[in-house]
Amino acid sequence: MGDRLPAALREAPSEVTIRHSDFDDESGFRAFGSLDVHEDAASRGGLRGGTRHFDASGRELVHPNRRAEAHAMMRDTPRP
Protein backbone atom coordinates (compact mmCIF):
# COMPACT_ATOMS: atom_id res chain seq x y z
CA MET A 1 0.00 0.00 0.00
CA GLY A 2 2.85 2.40 0.82
CA ASP A 3 3.85 2.65 -2.83
CA ARG A 4 0.37 4.01 -3.63
CA LEU A 5 0.77 6.99 -1.29
CA PRO A 6 2.20 10.36 -2.34
CA ALA A 7 6.01 10.09 -2.30
CA ALA A 8 6.39 12.54 0.60
CA LEU A 9 4.21 10.35 2.85
CA ARG A 10 5.60 6.88 2.13
CA GLU A 11 7.87 6.85 5.19
CA ALA A 12 5.50 8.68 7.55
CA PRO A 13 4.08 6.86 10.59
CA SER A 14 0.75 5.23 9.76
CA GLU A 15 -1.88 2.83 11.06
CA VAL A 16 -4.88 0.99 9.65
CA THR A 17 -8.13 2.08 11.25
CA ILE A 18 -11.90 2.25 10.82
CA ARG A 19 -13.36 5.75 10.71
CA HIS A 20 -17.04 6.59 11.07
CA SER A 21 -19.39 9.53 11.27
CA ASP A 22 -20.81 10.80 14.56
CA PHE A 23 -23.94 9.06 15.81
CA ASP A 24 -26.00 12.24 15.33
CA ASP A 25 -24.74 13.12 11.83
CA GLU A 26 -27.70 14.45 9.84
CA SER A 27 -26.59 12.70 6.65
CA GLY A 28 -26.72 9.25 8.24
CA PHE A 29 -24.12 6.81 9.50
CA ARG A 30 -21.05 6.24 7.31
CA ALA A 31 -17.95 4.16 7.97
CA PHE A 32 -14.77 3.29 6.05
CA GLY A 33 -11.47 1.56 6.58
CA SER A 34 -8.40 3.68 5.96
CA LEU A 35 -4.67 3.96 6.30
CA ASP A 36 -4.17 6.95 8.58
CA VAL A 37 -0.89 8.70 7.80
CA HIS A 38 0.43 11.09 10.43
CA GLU A 39 2.19 14.24 9.25
CA ASP A 40 4.22 16.34 11.63
CA ALA A 41 4.65 20.10 11.38
CA ALA A 42 8.26 19.76 10.21
CA SER A 43 7.23 17.74 7.15
CA ARG A 44 4.82 20.52 6.18
CA GLY A 45 7.29 23.38 6.39
CA GLY A 46 6.16 24.44 9.87
CA LEU A 47 2.45 24.32 9.12
CA ARG A 48 0.14 22.36 11.38
CA GLY A 49 0.59 18.60 11.26
CA GLY A 50 -2.30 16.19 11.22
CA THR A 51 -3.69 12.91 10.02
CA ARG A 52 -4.60 12.13 6.43
CA HIS A 53 -6.79 9.18 5.47
CA PHE A 54 -6.19 6.98 2.39
CA ASP A 55 -8.12 4.06 0.90
CA ALA A 56 -6.52 0.85 -0.42
CA SER A 57 -5.87 2.43 -3.83
CA GLY A 58 -4.03 5.41 -2.30
CA ARG A 59 -6.89 7.88 -2.86
CA GLU A 60 -7.19 10.46 -0.08
CA LEU A 61 -10.44 10.36 1.86
CA VAL A 62 -12.09 13.08 3.93
CA HIS A 63 -13.39 12.02 7.33
CA PRO A 64 -17.22 11.82 7.27
CA ASN A 65 -17.59 14.66 9.79
CA ARG A 66 -15.37 17.08 7.92
CA ARG A 67 -16.52 19.15 5.02
CA ALA A 68 -14.05 19.19 2.12
CA GLU A 69 -13.60 22.98 2.43
CA ALA A 70 -12.80 22.78 6.16
CA HIS A 71 -10.39 19.88 5.55
CA ALA A 72 -8.40 21.86 2.96
CA MET A 73 -8.38 24.97 5.14
CA MET A 74 -7.18 23.05 8.23
CA ARG A 75 -4.25 21.51 6.37
CA ASP A 76 -3.08 24.89 5.08
CA THR A 77 -3.54 26.91 8.24
CA PRO A 78 -0.28 27.92 9.94
CA ARG A 79 0.05 26.93 13.58
CA PRO A 80 -0.37 29.94 15.90
Helices and strands as residue ranges (DSSP letters): G 2-4, G 7-9, E 14-20, E 31-39, G 41-44, E 50-54, E 60-61, H 68-75
